[in-house]
Amino acid sequence: MVIKRDIYLNKLISKKHNGLIKVVTGVRRCGKSYLLFNLFKDYLLSEGVDRKHIVEIAFDAFENKRLQDPYVLMPYLKEQIADSEMYYILLDEIQLLGEFEAVLNSLIRMENVDVYVTGSNARFLSKDVITEFRGRGDEIHMYPLSFAEFMSVYPGTKQDGWNEYMIYGGLPLVLRSEQPEEKIAFLKSLFEETYISDIVGRHRIRNRAELEDLLNILSSAIGSLTNPTKLSATFKSVKQKTISKTTITRYIDYLCDAFLVDKALRYDIKGKKYIDTPVKYYFTDIGLRNARLNFRQLEETHTMENIIFNELKIRGFNIDVGVVVVNGQNKDGNSIRSQLEIDFVCNKGSKRYYIQSAYAMPDQAKMVQEQRSLMLTGDGFKKIIITKDAPAPYYNDSGVLVMSIFDFMLNPSSLEQ
């Protein structure tokens, strides 16, 4: 099964020969190795690159264990680079290489070497790229399969595909399993034995149960506003445990660094300023979130919102939760201030879109409710409502673009129409 990952392949191609170390990051099992050793390698061969000029090493393979020693690896690489033509060095699981920073910095000093690496999420983070390479690293961040990528190989209808995607997510290996029991077992095992173990090991967490309890709470509250204070109170009331706000903040940072969880800050649209707390948290892969909850809480409203968030991130948008402050009066004539929410404020360069996720809009009253905050932004940026079911995309009488989740997810230019 060949799954095209053109978004990331094109990014790698555009960064060829730029003198930097191309670092592919992302949550484990999202397809980083496949991107490098299959898709990118095939591209190089199609461009006429000699196989002998492509050096690929997977450091987690048993036969390459000796090459984890930098004093063995460097002589080996110099032996492979036999002429002055360009060589492409593809290194997988680079964190297993001893003194990898020094090795990579030595390689990019060679004029006929172009270096591409992947690293495991919980031991090779985006912040490490910045710190260790001091401007010499160029990050390509990879996500699990988008719905469009998923449907490119899914044999059924888009509705059936959506039902599967909402439950099991977009990790490529899930597609290899045919039975639901296999998919469930794979995702639960991956979460327990790989992701959590990675984080616990990297950060030397002594109380694993606390981290797992926090994951359960965050999984139950995707798309809900929260903060460490609220989470600490939840621990006390639900778990009968006392855990400090500082510890919760640290654990959440670990989860974000491991690319398991992402967050959206609140942004006061009229005041043009950020509101530090509370924030919203989303899972990078909805299948992993569902596995964390034993596939019990499968509410489509929050799941759809999480999937839309991930799609916008894949498309390269910076995403905030929009807040519109409204002044009014209560029934007694007293002045009151209320805050209306816009699910996503999406920015990329000079572009901005306001997006509401509305699972169902059965009547005009629901339409008015969903677009109220959109109508109060005080600017002319495009306003969009994404719903589960809708006819072809259309603009309503208020100038809001309404489209179905399928039109949004399957058309990469959907926001431009």
BELTA-V707478 format. One record per backbone hydrogen bond with DSSP energy under -0.5 kcal/mol. NH is the residue of the N-H (numbers start at 1). CO is the residue of the C=O. Records with the same first field share a line. If there is no record, write none. Layout:
NH: CO  CO
This chain:
3: 1
4: 2
8: 5
9: 5
10: 6
11: 7
12: 8
13: 9
14: 10
15: 11  12
16: 13
18: 15
21: 136
22: 20  115
23: 21  138
24: 22  117
25: 23  140
27: 142
30: 27
35: 31
36: 32
37: 33
38: 34
39: 34
40: 35
41: 36
42: 38
43: 39
44: 40
45: 41
46: 42
47: 43
48: 45
49: 44
53: 50
54: 51
55: 53  88
56: 54
57: 90
59: 57  92
61: 58
64: 61
65: 62
67: 64
68: 65
69: 66
70: 68
72: 69
73: 69
74: 70
76: 72
77: 73
78: 74
79: 75
80: 76
81: 77
82: 80
87: 112
88: 53
89: 87  114
90: 55  88
91: 89  116
92: 57
94: 118
96: 93
97: 94
98: 68
100: 97
103: 99
104: 100
105: 101
106: 102
107: 103
108: 104
109: 106
110: 107
113: 110
114: 87
116: 89
117: 22
118: 91
119: 24
123: 120
124: 120
128: 125
129: 125
130: 126
131: 127
132: 128
133: 129
134: 130
136: 133
138: 21
140: 23
141: 139
142: 25
145: 170
150: 146
151: 147
152: 148
153: 150
154: 150
161: 157
162: 158
163: 159
164: 160
165: 161
166: 162
167: 163
168: 164
169: 165
174: 171
175: 171  172
176: 173
177: 174
182: 179
183: 179
184: 180
185: 181
186: 182
187: 183
188: 184
189: 185
190: 186
191: 187
192: 188
193: 189
194: 190
195: 190
196: 191
197: 192
198: 194
199: 195
200: 196
201: 197
202: 198
203: 199
204: 200
205: 200
208: 206
210: 207
211: 207
212: 208
213: 209
214: 210
215: 211
216: 212
217: 213
218: 214
219: 215
220: 216
221: 217  218
222: 219
223: 281
224: 221
226: 279
231: 227
232: 228
233: 229
234: 230
235: 231
236: 232
237: 233
238: 234
239: 234  235
240: 235
241: 235
243: 241
248: 244
249: 245
250: 246
251: 247
252: 248
253: 249
254: 250
255: 251
256: 252
257: 253
258: 254
259: 256
260: 255
261: 255
262: 282
264: 280
266: 275
267: 321
268: 273
269: 267  323
272: 268
273: 268
275: 266
276: 274
279: 226
280: 264
281: 224
282: 262
284: 260
289: 285
290: 286
291: 287
292: 288
293: 289
294: 291
295: 290
296: 293
298: 296
303: 299
304: 300
305: 301
306: 302
307: 303
308: 304
309: 305
310: 306
311: 307
312: 308
313: 309
314: 310
315: 311
316: 313
317: 312
318: 347
320: 345
321: 265
322: 320  342
323: 267
324: 340
325: 323
326: 338
328: 336
330: 334
333: 330
336: 328
338: 326
340: 324  338
342: 322
344: 355
345: 320
346: 344  353
347: 318  345
348: 351
351: 348
353: 346
354: 382
355: 344  353
356: 384
358: 356  386
367: 363
368: 364
369: 365
370: 366
371: 367
372: 368  369
375: 371
376: 373
377: 374
382: 352
384: 354
385: 401
386: 356
387: 385  403
388: 358  359
394: 402
396: 400
399: 396
401: 383
402: 394  400
403: 385
405: 387
408: 404
409: 405
410: 406
411: 407
412: 410
414: 411
416: 413
417: 413  414
